[in-house]
Amino acid sequence: MRASSPAPHQTALPAVFASLAACSAPTSPVASVRDIGTVPNPPTVSARDVGFSAKLKGKSVWIFGDTLFSEPAADGFQWRSSSWSWTNADSLGPFEHALGADGKPVQLLPHTEQEDTFNREHRDEPRRHTPWPQALVSDGDRAVIFYVNMATGPDGPWDFSSRSGSVATWTDPGAPAQRVEPPLFSDDEPDWGAAAVLVGDHVYTFACEGRSKGCKVARVPFAEATSRAAYRFFDGDRWSNHWEDATEVFDGAPLFSVHESAHLGAFVALYMAPGDDEMRVRTAPAPEGPWSDAAPFGEGKEPSESFDYAFIAHPELAREGGAVEIASYTRPIGWLRQETRLVELRWK
């Protein structure tokens, strides 16, 4: 028999909430959404994506995925698969960037010796082995970053797939994070870290895959996030030891955010409709649900070169008791050009 434990949030839910979530038409809790500009890219950087953030050592640290720049760095490469910037924890801007002595972005998740050797051997090909950052959580003094180990090529830069997944620990915003390798999660598992939220002493992390981007949820004590044996997976009723038991709790997106809103008194999931520019929101009384139907409430800035993605809230920058929050999304603006667009959300 597979071991499992009750879901503490789930068993305490009033039945009426689940009934309303299932039967009522989706109503957006967003009163207004306003474009407020962009997060500046570092010098010579033309593109970077993702943009999760958390409060760490008094700073609002923002982590990014693929970061492309026009001039080679000292190591000869014109990309990093992860980079980071930071701003004040109590205000938005100005932003500072983690740059090396050559003025180019520093890799947040350092490559292993094997990855570095492979990338140098295939420097002139569309091939690389590299970690992509996903969501991060922080207790203020220590952060945990989820990431996937990606293999790109040989059939062009869009030929990529995840080989495994893991986490990194991060305590100094001025230095790179420390990866946990060998990886915690095998290539058979979903890519945990599409979103993550710290609730009390537990991290809840999501994986959203398949055609519908169905999202499953796992949890782990924050202090044990580097231990694979400590993870449990929600099967719709209980927390199982086996990831195969995880069931979908809603349809979402490959990169999005979940956070607890003090103003709404609920957990909030923000995401862009996959392959679209439509902003969507869901709410729930607990990370595992039950989640409301998706309610659209806005769109990305037009025109977009393809579609916007990675719609992410930054609750550490909330104002007015959480009534006003900042969110961001990745917006393609040309060939190998991207910007991180900022919006201000006001809740009803």
C-alpha positions as semicolon CSV with decimal commas, in nm:
position;residue;x (nm);y (nm);z (nm)
1;M;0,000;0,000;0,000
2;R;0,129;0,346;-0,086
3;A;0,179;0,564;0,217
4;S;-0,008;0,894;0,231
5;S;-0,112;1,154;0,485
6;P;-0,423;1,375;0,511
7;A;-0,418;1,721;0,355
8;P;-0,452;1,957;0,654
9;H;-0,593;2,244;0,449
10;Q;-0,820;2,021;0,246
11;T;-0,998;1,845;0,532
12;A;-1,087;2,175;0,695
13;L;-1,246;2,331;0,386
14;P;-1,612;2,420;0,409
15;A;-1,818;2,223;0,160
16;V;-1,989;2,537;0,040
17;F;-1,659;2,676;-0,095
18;A;-1,602;2,370;-0,312
19;S;-1,960;2,389;-0,437
20;L;-1,932;2,755;-0,531
21;A;-1,595;2,702;-0,700
22;A;-1,744;2,428;-0,915
23;C;-2,078;2,589;-1,002
24;S;-2,040;2,966;-1,018
25;A;-1,934;3,159;-1,326
26;P;-1,577;3,291;-1,301
27;T;-1,565;3,641;-1,154
28;S;-1,234;3,824;-1,155
29;P;-1,118;3,967;-0,820
30;V;-0,910;4,223;-1,013
31;A;-1,050;4,578;-1,001
32;S;-0,792;4,725;-1,240
33;V;-0,469;4,645;-1,421
34;R;-0,225;4,914;-1,535
35;D;0,094;4,891;-1,740
36;I;0,380;5,063;-1,554
37;G;0,681;5,000;-1,777
38;T;0,960;4,744;-1,777
39;V;1,237;4,595;-1,569
40;P;1,553;4,730;-1,735
41;N;1,778;4,477;-1,903
42;P;2,148;4,486;-1,810
43;P;2,383;4,667;-2,050
44;T;2,404;4,502;-2,397
45;V;2,134;4,246;-2,301
46;S;1,866;4,211;-2,568
47;A;1,654;3,937;-2,413
48;R;1,584;3,754;-2,091
49;D;1,275;3,579;-1,960
50;V;1,099;3,431;-1,652
51;G;1,139;3,691;-1,371
52;F;1,039;3,518;-1,046
53;S;1,120;3,718;-0,735
54;A;1,134;3,695;-0,356
55;K;1,267;3,891;-0,060
56;L;1,620;3,786;0,035
57;K;1,847;3,965;0,282
58;G;1,640;4,284;0,257
59;K;1,633;4,292;-0,125
60;S;1,371;4,197;-0,381
61;V;1,577;3,957;-0,593
62;W;1,456;3,873;-0,946
63;I;1,580;3,565;-1,131
64;F;1,574;3,527;-1,508
65;G;1,619;3,245;-1,757
66;D;1,792;3,267;-2,094
67;T;1,979;3,598;-2,107
68;L;2,126;3,705;-2,443
69;F;2,379;3,984;-2,500
70;S;2,531;4,142;-2,810
71;E;2,899;4,125;-2,715
72;P;3,088;3,813;-2,601
73;A;3,170;3,780;-2,235
74;A;3,524;3,697;-2,120
75;D;3,444;3,326;-2,162
76;G;3,344;3,379;-2,526
77;F;2,973;3,308;-2,478
78;Q;2,694;3,555;-2,554
79;W;2,435;3,393;-2,330
80;R;2,361;3,284;-1,980
81;S;2,085;3,036;-1,901
82;S;2,019;3,216;-1,573
83;S;2,090;3,562;-1,438
84;W;1,961;3,791;-1,167
85;S;1,889;4,149;-1,065
86;W;1,758;4,314;-0,750
87;T;1,572;4,617;-0,628
88;N;1,461;4,756;-0,293
89;A;1,232;4,528;-0,095
90;D;0,997;4,817;-0,013
91;S;0,984;4,987;-0,355
92;L;1,010;4,907;-0,724
93;G;1,343;5,033;-0,857
94;P;1,607;5,126;-0,920
95;F;1,730;4,786;-1,038
96;E;2,087;4,661;-1,006
97;H;2,228;4,367;-1,200
98;A;2,471;4,089;-1,115
99;L;2,759;4,153;-1,357
100;G;3,108;4,011;-1,384
101;A;3,433;4,205;-1,420
102;D;3,370;4,205;-1,797
103;G;3,038;4,384;-1,747
104;K;2,835;4,083;-1,862
105;P;2,569;3,896;-1,661
106;V;2,686;3,629;-1,419
107;Q;2,537;3,278;-1,432
108;L;2,303;3,238;-1,135
109;L;2,303;2,857;-1,150
110;P;2,666;2,767;-1,225
111;H;2,730;2,495;-1,480
112;T;2,877;2,165;-1,371
113;E;3,217;2,069;-1,513
114;Q;3,045;1,824;-1,751
115;E;2,799;2,086;-1,873
116;D;3,072;2,343;-1,923
117;T;3,284;2,097;-2,122
118;F;2,987;2,000;-2,343
119;N;2,895;2,364;-2,410
120;R;3,250;2,455;-2,506
121;E;3,283;2,156;-2,737
122;H;2,958;2,252;-2,911
123;R;3,005;2,629;-2,899
124;D;2,944;2,668;-3,275
125;E;2,637;2,442;-3,280
126;P;2,283;2,493;-3,149
127;R;2,356;2,249;-2,868
128;R;2,401;2,296;-2,496
129;H;2,336;2,138;-2,157
130;T;2,225;2,392;-1,901
131;P;1,997;2,455;-1,601
132;W;1,688;2,673;-1,649
133;P;1,558;2,846;-1,335
134;Q;1,194;2,823;-1,242
135;A;1,018;2,944;-0,925
136;L;1,188;3,043;-0,602
137;V;1,075;3,079;-0,242
138;S;1,249;3,250;0,048
139;D;1,212;3,291;0,423
140;G;1,407;3,617;0,398
141;D;1,744;3,468;0,490
142;R;1,758;3,166;0,259
143;A;1,603;3,100;-0,081
144;V;1,531;2,778;-0,267
145;I;1,528;2,789;-0,649
146;F;1,366;2,512;-0,852
147;Y;1,527;2,442;-1,188
148;V;1,523;2,196;-1,479
149;N;1,829;2,055;-1,653
150;M;1,780;2,115;-2,024
151;A;1,933;1,962;-2,334
152;T;1,917;2,178;-2,647
153;G;1,976;2,058;-3,004
154;P;2,092;1,917;-3,229
155;D;1,796;2,032;-3,443
156;G;1,811;2,404;-3,374
157;P;1,763;2,628;-3,069
158;W;1,396;2,534;-3,031
159;D;1,480;2,165;-3,003
160;F;1,503;2,138;-2,626
161;S;1,380;1,906;-2,355
162;S;1,422;1,863;-1,981
163;R;1,643;1,578;-1,862
164;S;1,593;1,611;-1,488
165;G;1,515;1,868;-1,221
166;S;1,648;1,986;-0,889
167;V;1,677;2,280;-0,651
168;A;1,946;2,528;-0,560
169;T;1,999;2,708;-0,230
170;W;2,078;3,078;-0,220
171;T;2,179;3,290;0,077
172;D;2,380;3,578;-0,072
173;P;2,213;3,806;-0,333
174;G;2,562;3,914;-0,438
175;A;2,677;3,562;-0,535
176;P;2,548;3,268;-0,742
177;A;2,327;2,997;-0,592
178;Q;2,441;2,645;-0,503
179;R;2,288;2,366;-0,712
180;V;2,192;2,028;-0,568
181;E;2,343;1,769;-0,802
182;P;2,294;1,483;-0,876
183;P;1,941;1,608;-0,944
184;L;1,651;1,541;-0,707
185;F;1,394;1,469;-0,979
186;S;1,436;1,221;-1,263
187;D;1,341;1,282;-1,626
188;D;1,031;1,065;-1,568
189;E;0,885;1,322;-1,330
190;P;0,703;1,644;-1,416
191;D;0,907;1,965;-1,411
192;W;0,841;2,078;-1,054
193;G;0,880;2,453;-1,007
194;A;0,638;2,602;-1,262
195;A;0,524;2,797;-0,956
196;A;0,601;2,772;-0,585
197;V;0,481;2,930;-0,263
198;L;0,604;2,914;0,096
199;V;0,322;2,861;0,347
200;G;0,434;2,840;0,706
201;D;0,721;2,592;0,711
202;H;0,619;2,410;0,388
203;V;0,696;2,480;0,023
204;Y;0,420;2,400;-0,227
205;T;0,548;2,356;-0,581
206;F;0,358;2,303;-0,905
207;A;0,423;2,123;-1,234
208;C;0,202;2,199;-1,536
209;E;0,245;1,982;-1,843
210;G;0,061;1,817;-2,129
211;R;-0,161;1,972;-2,392
212;S;-0,395;2,126;-2,133
213;K;-0,109;2,234;-1,902
214;G;-0,271;2,047;-1,616
215;C;-0,106;2,146;-1,288
216;K;-0,009;1,903;-1,012
217;V;0,119;2,005;-0,670
218;A;0,382;1,873;-0,432
219;R;0,493;1,994;-0,091
220;V;0,804;1,968;0,122
221;P;0,924;2,121;0,450
222;F;1,126;2,430;0,360
223;A;1,414;2,307;0,576
224;E;1,418;1,977;0,384
225;A;1,374;2,108;0,028
226;T;1,707;1,954;-0,076
227;S;1,594;1,605;0,033
228;R;1,402;1,408;-0,230
229;A;1,260;1,174;0,034
230;A;1,081;1,463;0,206
231;Y;0,854;1,549;-0,090
232;R;0,486;1,455;-0,088
233;F;0,241;1,471;-0,378
234;F;-0,128;1,564;-0,366
235;D;-0,353;1,286;-0,499
236;G;-0,677;1,479;-0,472
237;D;-0,737;1,383;-0,111
238;R;-0,409;1,308;0,064
239;W;-0,035;1,366;0,036
240;S;0,135;1,060;-0,113
241;N;0,500;0,953;-0,109
242;H;0,479;0,877;-0,482
243;W;0,481;1,139;-0,754
244;E;0,284;0,906;-0,981
245;D;-0,016;0,960;-0,750
246;A;-0,023;1,337;-0,810
247;T;-0,347;1,454;-0,968
248;E;-0,423;1,772;-1,162
249;V;-0,575;2,051;-0,955
250;F;-0,635;2,300;-1,241
251;D;-0,519;2,390;-1,593
252;G;-0,249;2,656;-1,586
253;A;0,072;2,743;-1,769
254;P;0,436;2,624;-1,779
255;L;0,552;2,929;-1,578
256;F;0,321;3,125;-1,347
257;S;0,286;3,230;-0,984
258;V;0,094;3,130;-0,675
259;H;0,092;3,349;-0,365
260;E;-0,124;3,422;-0,064
261;S;-0,312;3,750;-0,080
262;A;-0,375;3,911;0,258
263;H;-0,627;4,145;0,097
264;L;-0,835;3,868;-0,064
265;G;-0,783;3,616;0,214
266;A;-0,705;3,352;-0,048
267;F;-0,431;3,198;-0,256
268;V;-0,400;3,351;-0,602
269;A;-0,270;3,193;-0,922
270;L;-0,178;3,432;-1,205
271;Y;-0,089;3,309;-1,552
272;M;-0,105;3,387;-1,921
273;A;-0,328;3,158;-2,125
274;P;-0,079;2,925;-2,302
275;G;-0,011;3,049;-2,653
276;D;-0,215;3,365;-2,590
277;D;-0,180;3,711;-2,433
278;E;-0,482;3,679;-2,203
279;M;-0,418;3,732;-1,832
280;R;-0,603;3,488;-1,607
281;V;-0,655;3,452;-1,233
282;R;-0,776;3,173;-1,006
283;T;-0,824;3,171;-0,629
284;A;-0,833;2,896;-0,367
285;P;-0,837;2,858;0,013
286;A;-0,524;2,637;0,000
287;P;-0,243;2,570;-0,251
288;E;-0,395;2,232;-0,336
289;G;-0,738;2,386;-0,392
290;P;-1,016;2,363;-0,469
291;W;-0,933;2,629;-0,726
292;S;-1,192;2,858;-0,882
293;D;-1,254;2,866;-1,254
294;A;-1,011;3,082;-1,452
295;A;-1,126;3,444;-1,482
296;P;-0,973;3,660;-1,760
297;F;-0,905;4,021;-1,666
298;G;-0,657;4,177;-1,910
299;E;-0,412;4,130;-2,195
300;G;-0,045;4,186;-2,259
301;K;0,077;4,500;-2,430
302;E;0,023;4,502;-2,805
303;P;0,169;4,428;-3,046
304;S;0,350;4,113;-2,941
305;E;0,590;3,933;-3,172
306;S;0,445;3,594;-3,073
307;F;0,278;3,548;-2,734
308;D;0,347;3,663;-2,381
309;Y;0,424;3,420;-2,099
310;A;0,560;3,384;-1,743
311;F;0,298;3,605;-1,577
312;I;0,429;3,633;-1,220
313;A;0,324;3,821;-0,907
314;H;0,576;3,992;-0,678
315;P;0,396;4,002;-0,342
316;E;0,698;4,136;-0,152
317;L;0,627;4,467;-0,331
318;A;0,257;4,482;-0,234
319;R;0,115;4,807;-0,097
320;E;-0,192;4,919;0,095
321;G;-0,222;4,598;0,292
322;G;-0,199;4,389;-0,021
323;A;-0,473;4,577;-0,210
324;V;-0,217;4,679;-0,475
325;E;0,038;4,436;-0,616
326;I;0,304;4,428;-0,886
327;A;0,319;4,154;-1,151
328;S;0,536;4,100;-1,456
329;Y;0,541;3,897;-1,775
330;T;0,783;3,816;-2,056
331;R;0,700;3,993;-2,384
332;P;0,879;3,910;-2,712
333;I;0,954;4,230;-2,907
334;G;1,158;4,094;-3,199
335;W;1,397;3,822;-3,308
336;L;1,588;3,720;-2,994
337;R;1,458;4,031;-2,818
338;Q;1,242;4,029;-2,505
339;E;1,137;4,262;-2,229
340;T;1,002;4,206;-1,880
341;R;0,680;4,407;-1,871
342;L;0,542;4,536;-1,539
343;V;0,178;4,582;-1,442
344;E;0,008;4,713;-1,129
345;L;-0,291;4,513;-1,009
346;R;-0,555;4,651;-0,773
347;W;-0,777;4,392;-0,609
348;K;-1,147;4,448;-0,547
